[in-house]
Amino acid sequence: MGPAELAEQVRTRFPETLHARGEVTVTVAADGLLPALEHLRETEGLKFDFLSSVTASDWPDLDPRFWLAYHLLSNSFHHRIRVKVGAPGPDPRVPSVTGMFPAANWYEREVFDFYGVVFDGHPDLRRIEMPEGWKGHPMRKTEGMGGVNTQFKGAFIPPPDQRGV
């Protein structure tokens, strides 16, 4: 089954399905995330049994502000799909999918660390990259950009948004 046929099959259950550039994307509400993933994993002919990543993006001027993308693969049929869900700011929350896809544990921790999205029901939601005492979430568009220390004494490269032309 190609992406166009996959999109048509999935669209019967999820009307917010887009097929573009050979990729299929399904958009669901946060409260429909777990049922949607369960349907995609358990339905004969789909069998999306592998979660390859969870990513996020921050759109401060949109509502919802944060968008998460779950990338799934079917090992049986070798097709892929993306499931998108919005999480409104400033305190974005979505359900954790670690019970369904154990690999989500690390992906959700990374999104939490960098974007501040809380995954309700996550077994160990804590920072994974930034130090425990770090304030803020560095991938949010509202965070300032940091400068770079150099090996030359007294030299400092300012953040990109503060450099002169």
Residue pairs with C-beta under 8 A, 6 or more apart in sequence:
1 9
1 45
1 77
1 79
3 19
3 22
3 23
3 24
3 79
4 19
6 19
6 24
6 79
6 81
7 17
7 18
7 19
7 24
9 45
9 46
10 17
10 24
10 26
10 40
10 46
10 81
11 17
13 39
14 26
14 27
14 28
14 36
16 26
16 27
16 28
17 24
17 25
17 26
17 27
18 24
18 25
18 26
18 27
19 25
23 80
23 82
24 79
24 80
24 81
24 82
25 81
25 82
25 83
25 84
26 36
26 40
26 81
26 82
26 83
26 84
27 83
27 84
27 85
27 86
28 36
28 83
28 84
28 85
29 85
29 86
30 85
30 86
30 87
30 93
30 94
30 95
31 95
33 70
33 83
33 85
33 94
33 95
33 97
34 95
34 97
34 100
36 83
37 48
37 70
37 72
37 83
37 97
37 100
37 101
38 100
39 46
40 46
40 48
40 72
40 81
40 83
41 47
41 48
41 49
41 72
41 100
45 77
46 74
46 77
47 74
47 75
47 76
47 77
48 72
48 73
48 74
48 81
49 73
49 74
49 75
49 76
50 72
50 73
50 74
50 75
50 101
50 103
51 70
51 71
51 72
51 97
51 101
51 103
51 104
51 107
52 71
52 72
52 73
53 69
53 70
53 71
53 107
54 68
54 69
54 70
54 71
54 97
54 104
54 107
54 108
54 110
54 111
55 68
55 69
55 71
55 107
55 111
56 66
56 67
56 68
56 69
56 111
56 114
56 115
56 117
56 139
57 66
57 67
57 69
58 65
58 66
58 115
58 139
58 140
58 141
59 65
59 66
59 67
59 141
60 89
60 141
60 142
63 88
64 86
64 87
64 88
64 89
64 92
65 87
65 88
65 89
65 90
65 92
66 86
66 87
66 88
66 89
66 92
66 115
66 117
67 84
67 85
67 86
67 87
68 84
68 85
68 86
68 87
68 94
68 111
68 117
69 82
69 83
69 84
70 82
70 83
70 84
70 85
70 97
71 80
71 81
71 82
72 80
72 81
72 82
72 83
73 79
73 80
74 80
85 94
87 93
87 94
87 117
91 118
92 115
92 116
92 117
92 118
93 117
93 118
93 119
93 120
94 117
94 118
94 119
94 120
95 119
95 120
95 121
96 104
96 108
96 119
96 120
96 121
96 122
96 123
96 125
97 104
97 108
97 119
98 104
98 105
98 108
98 119
98 121
98 122
98 123
99 121
105 122
105 123
105 124
106 128
108 119
108 122
108 125
109 122
109 124
109 125
109 126
109 127
109 128
110 128
110 129
111 117
111 119
112 118
112 119
112 122
112 125
112 126
112 127
112 128
113 127
113 128
113 129
113 130
113 137
114 129
114 130
114 137
114 138
114 139
115 137
115 139
115 140
116 136
116 137
116 140
118 125
119 125
126 132
127 134
130 138
136 143
137 143
138 146
144 159
144 161
145 159
145 160
145 161
145 162
146 159
147 156
147 157
147 158
147 159
147 162
148 156
148 157
149 155
149 156
150 156
150 157
157 163
